[in-house]
């Protein structure tokens, strides 16, 4: 193989490598664009939507706490009424026993 042939072969190999690097650069640019799209979607859509859902759950939790508070107060009032009714019954029994 002559020096000229070796040089031609080397130039062809370098040309093939250059083409492969260009293809890799193109693929890398597509990948970077895809990652950028994903980041923008996360930042502009997914994150805010998750915050909205979380805020809705917090509101529901607060409303549930308020409803449970009212329910607890209702139970306490029922207990008090029951106790007062029993005391009233005992007093009536005592009054009836004196009469």
TORNUVEX-143045 format. One record per atom (N, C-alpha, C, CB): residue number from 1; atom name; x, y, z. Coordinates in steps of 0.05 Angstrom, whole numbers, plus 5000, padded with zeros to 4 digits. Last residue first. Glycine has a CB too. Layout:
# TORNUVEX-143045
+-----+-------+------+------+------+
! num ! atomo !   xx !   yy !   zz !
+-----+-------+------+------+------+
! NUM !    CA !    X !    Y !    Z !
...
+-----+-------+------+------+------+
***
This chain:
# TORNUVEX-143045
+-----+-------+------+------+------+
! num ! atomo !   xx !   yy !   zz !
+-----+-------+------+------+------+
!  99 !     N ! 3109 ! 5270 ! 6967 !
!  99 !    CA ! 3081 ! 5277 ! 6965 !
!  99 !     C ! 3063 ! 5254 ! 6973 !
!  99 !    CB ! 3074 ! 5285 ! 6938 !
!  98 !     N ! 3160 ! 5250 ! 6967 !
!  98 !    CA ! 3152 ! 5267 ! 6990 !
!  98 !     C ! 3122 ! 5271 ! 6989 !
!  98 !    CB ! 3166 ! 5293 ! 6989 !
!  97 !     N ! 3162 ! 5224 ! 6917 !
!  97 !    CA ! 3164 ! 5207 ! 6942 !
!  97 !     C ! 3157 ! 5223 ! 6967 !
!  97 !    CB ! 3193 ! 5196 ! 6945 !
!  96 !     N ! 3161 ! 5266 ! 6882 !
!  96 !    CA ! 3137 ! 5248 ! 6883 !
!  96 !     C ! 3138 ! 5230 ! 6908 !
!  96 !    CB ! 3136 ! 5230 ! 6858 !
!  95 !     N ! 3211 ! 5287 ! 6891 !
!  95 !    CA ! 3188 ! 5303 ! 6896 !
!  95 !     C ! 3163 ! 5285 ! 6899 !
!  95 !    CB ! 3184 ! 5324 ! 6874 !
!  94 !     N ! 3242 ! 5243 ! 6872 !
!  94 !    CA ! 3245 ! 5252 ! 6900 !
!  94 !     C ! 3220 ! 5268 ! 6908 !
!  94 !    CB ! 3271 ! 5269 ! 6904 !
!  93 !     N ! 3227 ! 5242 ! 6818 !
!  93 !    CA ! 3222 ! 5218 ! 6835 !
!  93 !     C ! 3223 ! 5226 ! 6865 !
!  93 !    CB ! 3243 ! 5196 ! 6829 !
!  92 !     N ! 3245 ! 5291 ! 6802 !
!  92 !    CA ! 3216 ! 5286 ! 6801 !
!  92 !     C ! 3209 ! 5262 ! 6819 !
!  92 !    CB ! 3207 ! 5281 ! 6772 !
!  91 !     N ! 3300 ! 5282 ! 6808 !
!  91 !    CA ! 3286 ! 5303 ! 6824 !
!  91 !     C ! 3256 ! 5298 ! 6825 !
!  91 !    CB ! 3293 ! 5331 ! 6813 !
!  90 !     N ! 3307 ! 5242 ! 6769 !
!  90 !    CA ! 3313 ! 5236 ! 6798 !
!  90 !     C ! 3299 ! 5257 ! 6816 !
!  90 !    CB ! 3343 ! 5236 ! 6803 !
!  89 !     N ! 3295 ! 5271 ! 6723 !
!  89 !    CA ! 3279 ! 5248 ! 6730 !
!  89 !     C ! 3282 ! 5241 ! 6760 !
!  89 !    CB ! 3287 ! 5224 ! 6713 !
!  88 !     N ! 3336 ! 5309 ! 6724 !
!  88 !    CA ! 3308 ! 5318 ! 6726 !
!  88 !     C ! 3290 ! 5295 ! 6734 !
!  88 !    CB ! 3299 ! 5330 ! 6700 !
!  87 !     N ! 3380 ! 5275 ! 6716 !
!  87 !    CA ! 3378 ! 5290 ! 6741 !
!  87 !     C ! 3349 ! 5300 ! 6746 !
!  87 !    CB ! 3397 ! 5314 ! 6741 !
!  86 !     N ! 3367 ! 5258 ! 6664 !
!  86 !    CA ! 3369 ! 5238 ! 6686 !
!  86 !     C ! 3366 ! 5252 ! 6713 !
!  86 !    CB ! 3395 ! 5223 ! 6685 !
!  85 !     N ! 3370 ! 5306 ! 6636 !
!  85 !    CA ! 3345 ! 5291 ! 6637 !
!  85 !     C ! 3345 ! 5271 ! 6660 !
!  85 !    CB ! 3340 ! 5277 ! 6610 !
!  84 !     N ! 3424 ! 5318 ! 6644 !
!  84 !    CA ! 3404 ! 5336 ! 6655 !
!  84 !     C ! 3377 ! 5322 ! 6657 !
!  84 !    CB ! 3401 ! 5362 ! 6639 !
!  83 !     N ! 3447 ! 5276 ! 6614 !
!  83 !    CA ! 3453 ! 5279 ! 6642 !
!  83 !     C ! 3432 ! 5296 ! 6656 !
!  83 !    CB ! 3481 ! 5291 ! 6647 !
!  82 !     N ! 3427 ! 5289 ! 6563 !
!  82 !    CA ! 3421 ! 5263 ! 6575 !
!  82 !     C ! 3425 ! 5264 ! 6605 !
!  82 !    CB ! 3439 ! 5241 ! 6562 !
!  81 !     N ! 3451 ! 5339 ! 6555 !
!  81 !    CA ! 3422 ! 5337 ! 6556 !
!  81 !     C ! 3413 ! 5311 ! 6569 !
!  81 !    CB ! 3410 ! 5339 ! 6528 !
!  80 !     N ! 3505 ! 5323 ! 6554 !
!  80 !    CA ! 3495 ! 5342 ! 6575 !
!  80 !     C ! 3465 ! 5340 ! 6578 !
!  80 !    CB ! 3503 ! 5370 ! 6569 !
!  79 !     N ! 3505 ! 5290 ! 6509 !
!  79 !    CA ! 3513 ! 5279 ! 6535 !
!  79 !     C ! 3502 ! 5297 ! 6557 !
!  79 !    CB ! 3544 ! 5276 ! 6537 !
!  78 !     N ! 3492 ! 5329 ! 6470 !
!  78 !    CA ! 3474 ! 5305 ! 6474 !
!  78 !     C ! 3480 ! 5293 ! 6502 !
!  78 !    CB ! 3478 ! 5284 ! 6452 !
!  77 !     N ! 3537 ! 5362 ! 6474 !
!  77 !    CA ! 3510 ! 5372 ! 6481 !
!  77 !     C ! 3490 ! 5349 ! 6486 !
!  77 !    CB ! 3500 ! 5391 ! 6459 !
!  76 !     N ! 3576 ! 5327 ! 6455 !
!  76 !    CA ! 3578 ! 5337 ! 6483 !
!  76 !     C ! 3551 ! 5348 ! 6492 !
!  76 !    CB ! 3599 ! 5359 ! 6485 !
!  75 !     N ! 3559 ! 5320 ! 6403 !
!  75 !    CA ! 3560 ! 5297 ! 6420 !
!  75 !     C ! 3560 ! 5306 ! 6450 !
!  75 !    CB ! 3584 ! 5280 ! 6414 !
!  74 !     N ! 3566 ! 5373 ! 6385 !
!  74 !    CA ! 3539 ! 5361 ! 6384 !
!  74 !     C ! 3538 ! 5337 ! 6403 !
!  74 !    CB ! 3531 ! 5352 ! 6356 !
!  73 !     N ! 3621 ! 5377 ! 6387 !
!  73 !    CA ! 3605 ! 5395 ! 6404 !
!  73 !     C ! 3577 ! 5383 ! 6406 !
!  73 !    CB ! 3604 ! 5423 ! 6393 !
!  72 !     N ! 3634 ! 5339 ! 6348 !
!  72 !    CA ! 3642 ! 5335 ! 6376 !
!  72 !     C ! 3626 ! 5352 ! 6395 !
!  72 !    CB ! 3673 ! 5341 ! 6379 !
!  71 !     N ! 3613 ! 5365 ! 6303 !
!  71 !    CA ! 3602 ! 5339 ! 6311 !
!  71 !     C ! 3610 ! 5333 ! 6340 !
!  71 !    CB ! 3612 ! 5317 ! 6292 !
!  70 !     N ! 3646 ! 5410 ! 6301 !
!  70 !    CA ! 3617 ! 5414 ! 6305 !
!  70 !     C ! 3604 ! 5387 ! 6315 !
!  70 !    CB ! 3603 ! 5423 ! 6279 !
!  69 !     N ! 3693 ! 5383 ! 6290 !
!  69 !    CA ! 3691 ! 5400 ! 6314 !
!  69 !     C ! 3662 ! 5404 ! 6321 !
!  69 !    CB ! 3705 ! 5427 ! 6310 !
!  68 !     N ! 3683 ! 5360 ! 6241 !
!  68 !    CA ! 3687 ! 5343 ! 6264 !
!  68 !     C ! 3684 ! 5358 ! 6290 !
!  68 !    CB ! 3714 ! 5329 ! 6263 !
!  67 !     N ! 3680 ! 5406 ! 6210 !
!  67 !    CA ! 3656 ! 5389 ! 6212 !
!  67 !     C ! 3659 ! 5371 ! 6236 !
!  67 !    CB ! 3652 ! 5373 ! 6187 !
!  66 !     N ! 3733 ! 5424 ! 6215 !
!  66 !    CA ! 3711 ! 5441 ! 6225 !
!  66 !     C ! 3686 ! 5424 ! 6229 !
!  66 !    CB ! 3706 ! 5464 ! 6205 !
!  65 !     N ! 3760 ! 5382 ! 6191 !
!  65 !    CA ! 3765 ! 5388 ! 6219 !
!  65 !     C ! 3743 ! 5405 ! 6231 !
!  65 !    CB ! 3792 ! 5403 ! 6221 !
!  64 !     N ! 3738 ! 5386 ! 6139 !
!  64 !    CA ! 3733 ! 5362 ! 6155 !
!  64 !     C ! 3738 ! 5368 ! 6185 !
!  64 !    CB ! 3751 ! 5339 ! 6145 !
!  63 !     N ! 3760 ! 5435 ! 6125 !
!  63 !    CA ! 3731 ! 5433 ! 6127 !
!  63 !     C ! 3724 ! 5408 ! 6143 !
!  63 !    CB ! 3719 ! 5431 ! 6099 !
!  62 !     N ! 3815 ! 5421 ! 6125 !
!  62 !    CA ! 3805 ! 5442 ! 6143 !
!  62 !     C ! 3775 ! 5440 ! 6147 !
!  62 !    CB ! 3812 ! 5470 ! 6133 !
!  61 !     N ! 3814 ! 5383 ! 6084 !
!  61 !    CA ! 3822 ! 5375 ! 6111 !
!  61 !     C ! 3812 ! 5395 ! 6131 !
!  61 !    CB ! 3853 ! 5373 ! 6112 !
!  60 !     N ! 3799 ! 5414 ! 6041 !
!  60 !    CA ! 3782 ! 5392 ! 6049 !
!  60 !     C ! 3788 ! 5384 ! 6078 !
!  60 !    CB ! 3784 ! 5369 ! 6030 !
!  59 !     N ! 3845 ! 5447 ! 6038 !
!  59 !    CA ! 3818 ! 5459 ! 6044 !
!  59 !     C ! 3799 ! 5438 ! 6054 !
!  59 !    CB ! 3807 ! 5473 ! 6018 !
!  58 !     N ! 3883 ! 5408 ! 6026 !
!  58 !    CA ! 3885 ! 5423 ! 6051 !
!  58 !     C ! 3859 ! 5436 ! 6058 !
!  58 !    CB ! 3907 ! 5445 ! 6049 !
!  57 !     N ! 3864 ! 5393 ! 5976 !
!  57 !    CA ! 3864 ! 5373 ! 5998 !
!  57 !     C ! 3867 ! 5387 ! 6025 !
!  57 !    CB ! 3887 ! 5353 ! 5994 !
!  56 !     N ! 3874 ! 5440 ! 5948 !
!  56 !    CA ! 3847 ! 5429 ! 5950 !
!  56 !     C ! 3844 ! 5410 ! 5973 !
!  56 !    CB ! 3838 ! 5417 ! 5924 !
!  55 !     N ! 3929 ! 5441 ! 5951 !
!  55 !    CA ! 3914 ! 5462 ! 5964 !
!  55 !     C ! 3885 ! 5454 ! 5968 !
!  55 !    CB ! 3915 ! 5488 ! 5948 !
!  54 !     N ! 3941 ! 5396 ! 5920 !
!  54 !    CA ! 3948 ! 5396 ! 5948 !
!  54 !     C ! 3933 ! 5417 ! 5963 !
!  54 !    CB ! 3979 ! 5401 ! 5951 !
!  53 !     N ! 3922 ! 5414 ! 5870 !
!  53 !    CA ! 3910 ! 5390 ! 5883 !
!  53 !     C ! 3916 ! 5390 ! 5913 !
!  53 !    CB ! 3920 ! 5364 ! 5869 !
!  52 !     N ! 3957 ! 5457 ! 5862 !
!  52 !    CA ! 3928 ! 5461 ! 5863 !
!  52 !     C ! 3914 ! 5438 ! 5877 !
!  52 !    CB ! 3917 ! 5465 ! 5835 !
!  51 !     N ! 4007 ! 5430 ! 5861 !
!  51 !    CA ! 4001 ! 5450 ! 5882 !
!  51 !     C ! 3971 ! 5455 ! 5885 !
!  51 !    CB ! 4016 ! 5476 ! 5876 !
!  50 !     N ! 3999 ! 5400 ! 5814 !
!  50 !    CA ! 4003 ! 5386 ! 5840 !
!  50 !     C ! 3997 ! 5405 ! 5863 !
!  50 !    CB ! 4032 ! 5374 ! 5842 !
!  49 !     N ! 3997 ! 5442 ! 5778 !
!  49 !    CA ! 3974 ! 5425 ! 5781 !
!  49 !     C ! 3976 ! 5409 ! 5807 !
!  49 !    CB ! 3971 ! 5405 ! 5758 !
!  48 !     N ! 4050 ! 5464 ! 5781 !
!  48 !    CA ! 4026 ! 5480 ! 5790 !
!  48 !     C ! 4001 ! 5462 ! 5794 !
!  48 !    CB ! 4020 ! 5501 ! 5769 !
!  47 !     N ! 4079 ! 5417 ! 5762 !
!  47 !    CA ! 4083 ! 5429 ! 5789 !
!  47 !     C ! 4059 ! 5445 ! 5798 !
!  47 !    CB ! 4107 ! 5446 ! 5788 !
!  46 !     N ! 4058 ! 5409 ! 5709 !
!  46 !    CA ! 4055 ! 5388 ! 5730 !
!  46 !     C ! 4058 ! 5400 ! 5758 !
!  46 !    CB ! 4077 ! 5367 ! 5726 !
!  45 !     N ! 4066 ! 5460 ! 5681 !
!  45 !    CA ! 4041 ! 5446 ! 5683 !
!  45 !     C ! 4039 ! 5427 ! 5707 !
!  45 !    CB ! 4037 ! 5429 ! 5658 !
!  44 !     N ! 4117 ! 5484 ! 5685 !
!  44 !    CA ! 4094 ! 5500 ! 5679 !
!  44 !     C ! 4067 ! 5486 ! 5682 !
!  44 !    CB ! 4096 ! 5509 ! 5650 !
!  43 !     N ! 4154 ! 5443 ! 5701 !
!  43 !    CA ! 4154 ! 5470 ! 5714 !
!  43 !     C ! 4128 ! 5485 ! 5710 !
!  43 !    CB ! 4177 ! 5486 ! 5703 !
!  42 !     N ! 4142 ! 5400 ! 5668 !
!  42 !    CA ! 4142 ! 5397 ! 5697 !
!  42 !     C ! 4139 ! 5424 ! 5711 !
!  42 !    CB ! 4168 ! 5383 ! 5707 !
!  41 !     N ! 4149 ! 5425 ! 5618 !
!  41 !    CA ! 4123 ! 5413 ! 5625 !
!  41 !     C ! 4121 ! 5410 ! 5656 !
!  41 !    CB ! 4119 ! 5386 ! 5611 !
!  40 !     N ! 4203 ! 5438 ! 5621 !
!  40 !    CA ! 4183 ! 5460 ! 5619 !
!  40 !     C ! 4155 ! 5449 ! 5626 !
!  40 !    CB ! 4182 ! 5471 ! 5590 !
!  39 !     N ! 4226 ! 5387 ! 5624 !
!  39 !    CA ! 4229 ! 5406 ! 5646 !
!  39 !     C ! 4208 ! 5428 ! 5645 !
!  39 !    CB ! 4257 ! 5418 ! 5645 !
!  38 !     N ! 4210 ! 5367 ! 5574 !
!  38 !    CA ! 4201 ! 5354 ! 5598 !
!  38 !     C ! 4203 ! 5373 ! 5622 !
!  38 !    CB ! 4218 ! 5328 ! 5603 !
!  37 !     N ! 4238 ! 5402 ! 5540 !
!  37 !    CA ! 4209 ! 5401 ! 5539 !
!  37 !     C ! 4197 ! 5388 ! 5564 !
!  37 !    CB ! 4200 ! 5385 ! 5514 !
!  36 !     N ! 4290 ! 5389 ! 5555 !
!  36 !    CA ! 4281 ! 5416 ! 5559 !
!  36 !     C ! 4250 ! 5417 ! 5559 !
!  36 !    CB ! 4292 ! 5436 ! 5538 !
!  35 !     N ! 4292 ! 5337 ! 5536 !
!  35 !    CA ! 4295 ! 5342 ! 5565 !
!  35 !     C ! 4285 ! 5370 ! 5572 !
!  35 !    CB ! 4325 ! 5339 ! 5573 !
!  34 !     N ! 4287 ! 5347 ! 5481 !
!  34 !    CA ! 4267 ! 5331 ! 5495 !
!  34 !     C ! 4268 ! 5335 ! 5525 !
!  34 !    CB ! 4271 ! 5301 ! 5489 !
!  33 !     N ! 4334 ! 5376 ! 5472 !
!  33 !    CA ! 4308 ! 5389 ! 5467 !
!  33 !     C ! 4286 ! 5374 ! 5481 !
!  33 !    CB ! 4302 ! 5390 ! 5437 !
!  32 !     N ! 4371 ! 5335 ! 5483 !
!  32 !    CA ! 4371 ! 5360 ! 5500 !
!  32 !     C ! 4344 ! 5374 ! 5497 !
!  32 !    CB ! 4394 ! 5378 ! 5492 !
!  31 !     N ! 4359 ! 5300 ! 5442 !
!  31 !    CA ! 4356 ! 5292 ! 5469 !
!  31 !     C ! 4354 ! 5316 ! 5488 !
!  31 !    CB ! 4379 ! 5273 ! 5478 !
!  30 !     N ! 4373 ! 5331 ! 5398 !
!  30 !    CA ! 4345 ! 5322 ! 5401 !
!  30 !     C ! 4340 ! 5314 ! 5429 !
!  30 !    CB ! 4339 ! 5298 ! 5382 !
!  29 !     N ! 4428 ! 5336 ! 5408 !
!  29 !    CA ! 4411 ! 5360 ! 5408 !
!  29 !     C ! 4381 ! 5353 ! 5411 !
!  29 !    CB ! 4415 ! 5376 ! 5381 !
!  28 !     N ! 4443 ! 5283 ! 5404 !
!  28 !    CA ! 4446 ! 5296 ! 5429 !
!  28 !     C ! 4429 ! 5322 ! 5430 !
!  28 !    CB ! 4476 ! 5303 ! 5434 !
!  27 !     N ! 4434 ! 5275 ! 5349 !
!  27 !    CA ! 4419 ! 5259 ! 5369 !
!  27 !     C ! 4420 ! 5272 ! 5396 !
!  27 !    CB ! 4430 ! 5230 ! 5371 !
!  26 !     N ! 4471 ! 5311 ! 5328 !
!  26 !    CA ! 4443 ! 5314 ! 5323 !
!  26 !     C ! 4426 ! 5299 ! 5343 !
!  26 !    CB ! 4437 ! 5304 ! 5294 !
!  25 !     N ! 4519 ! 5288 ! 5348 !
!  25 !    CA ! 4512 ! 5315 ! 5356 !
!  25 !     C ! 4482 ! 5320 ! 5351 !
!  25 !    CB ! 4528 ! 5336 ! 5340 !
!  24 !     N ! 4517 ! 5239 ! 5321 !
!  24 !    CA ! 4516 ! 5239 ! 5350 !
!  24 !     C ! 4508 ! 5267 ! 5360 !
!  24 !    CB ! 4543 ! 5231 ! 5362 !
!  23 !     N ! 4523 ! 5258 ! 5268 !
!  23 !    CA ! 4499 ! 5243 ! 5276 !
!  23 !     C ! 4495 ! 5243 ! 5306 !
!  23 !    CB ! 4500 ! 5215 ! 5265 !
!  22 !     N ! 4574 ! 5279 ! 5273 !
!  22 !    CA ! 4552 ! 5297 ! 5266 !
!  22 !     C ! 4526 ! 5284 ! 5274 !
!  22 !    CB ! 4552 ! 5303 ! 5236 !
!  21 !     N ! 4603 ! 5233 ! 5284 !
!  21 !    CA ! 4602 ! 5254 ! 5304 !
!  21 !     C ! 4579 ! 5273 ! 5299 !
!  21 !    CB ! 4628 ! 5269 ! 5305 !
!  20 !     N ! 4595 ! 5207 ! 5235 !
!  20 !    CA ! 4585 ! 5195 ! 5259 !
!  20 !     C ! 4583 ! 5216 ! 5282 !
!  20 !    CB ! 4602 ! 5171 ! 5268 !
!  19 !     N ! 4624 ! 5242 ! 5202 !
!  19 !    CA ! 4595 ! 5238 ! 5197 !
!  19 !     C ! 4582 ! 5226 ! 5222 !
!  19 !    CB ! 4591 ! 5220 ! 5173 !
!  18 !     N ! 4675 ! 5235 ! 5223 !
!  18 !    CA ! 4663 ! 5262 ! 5224 !
!  18 !     C ! 4632 ! 5259 ! 5220 !
!  18 !    CB ! 4675 ! 5280 ! 5202 !
!  17 !     N ! 4683 ! 5182 ! 5209 !
!  17 !    CA ! 4682 ! 5190 ! 5238 !
!  17 !     C ! 4669 ! 5217 ! 5241 !
!  17 !    CB ! 4710 ! 5190 ! 5250 !
!  16 !     N ! 4685 ! 5187 ! 5154 !
!  16 !    CA ! 4664 ! 5170 ! 5167 !
!  16 !     C ! 4661 ! 5177 ! 5196 !
!  16 !    CB ! 4671 ! 5140 ! 5164 !
!  15 !     N ! 4730 ! 5219 ! 5150 !
!  15 !    CA ! 4705 ! 5229 ! 5140 !
!  15 !     C ! 4682 ! 5213 ! 5152 !
!  15 !    CB ! 4704 ! 5227 ! 5109 !
!  14 !     N ! 4768 ! 5185 ! 5170 !
!  14 !    CA ! 4763 ! 5210 ! 5185 !
!  14 !     C ! 4737 ! 5222 ! 5176 !
!  14 !    CB ! 4786 ! 5230 ! 5180 !
!  13 !     N ! 4767 ! 5146 ! 5130 !
!  13 !    CA ! 4760 ! 5139 ! 5158 !
!  13 !     C ! 4753 ! 5164 ! 5174 !
!  13 !    CB ! 4783 ! 5123 ! 5171 !
!  12 !     N ! 4784 ! 5177 ! 5087 !
!  12 !    CA ! 4758 ! 5165 ! 5086 !
!  12 !     C ! 4748 ! 5158 ! 5115 !
!  12 !    CB ! 4758 ! 5139 ! 5068 !
!  11 !     N ! 4836 ! 5189 ! 5105 !
!  11 !    CA ! 4817 ! 5211 ! 5100 !
!  11 !     C ! 4788 ! 5200 ! 5099 !
!  11 !    CB ! 4824 ! 5226 ! 5074 !
!  10 !     N ! 4858 ! 5138 ! 5105 !
!  10 !    CA ! 4857 ! 5153 ! 5130 !
!  10 !     C ! 4836 ! 5176 ! 5127 !
!  10 !    CB ! 4884 ! 5164 ! 5138 !
!   9 !     N ! 4856 ! 5126 ! 5051 !
!   9 !    CA ! 4842 ! 5110 ! 5070 !
!   9 !     C ! 4838 ! 5124 ! 5096 !
!   9 !    CB ! 4857 ! 5083 ! 5075 !
!   8 !     N ! 4891 ! 5166 ! 5031 !
!   8 !    CA ! 4863 ! 5165 ! 5023 !
!   8 !     C ! 4846 ! 5149 ! 5042 !
!   8 !    CB ! 4861 ! 5153 ! 4995 !
!   7 !     N ! 4938 ! 5150 ! 5057 !
!   7 !    CA ! 4927 ! 5176 ! 5063 !
!   7 !     C ! 4898 ! 5178 ! 5055 !
!   7 !    CB ! 4943 ! 5198 ! 5048 !
!   6 !     N ! 4946 ! 5101 ! 5033 !
!   6 !    CA ! 4943 ! 5102 ! 5062 !
!   6 !     C ! 4930 ! 5129 ! 5070 !
!   6 !    CB ! 4970 ! 5099 ! 5076 !
!   5 !     N ! 4954 ! 5118 ! 4981 !
!   5 !    CA ! 4931 ! 5101 ! 4987 !
!   5 !     C ! 4925 ! 5102 ! 5017 !
!   5 !    CB ! 4936 ! 5072 ! 4978 !
!   4 !     N ! 5002 ! 5147 ! 4987 !
!   4 !    CA ! 4978 ! 5160 ! 4977 !
!   4 !     C ! 4953 ! 5145 ! 4984 !
!   4 !    CB ! 4980 ! 5165 ! 4947 !
!   3 !     N ! 5037 ! 5107 ! 5003 !
!   3 !    CA ! 5031 ! 5129 ! 5021 !
!   3 !     C ! 5005 ! 5144 ! 5013 !
!   3 !    CB ! 5054 ! 5148 ! 5023 !
!   2 !     N ! 5012 ! 5043 ! 4982 !
!   2 !    CA ! 5029 ! 5067 ! 4980 !
!   2 !     C ! 5020 ! 5088 ! 5000 !
!   2 !    CB ! 5027 ! 5078 ! 4951 !
!   1 !     N ! 5017 ! 4977 ! 5000 !
!   1 !    CA ! 5000 ! 5000 ! 5000 !
!   1 !     C ! 5018 ! 5025 ! 5000 !
!   1 !    CB ! 4981 ! 5000 ! 5024 !
+-----+-------+------+------+------+
***
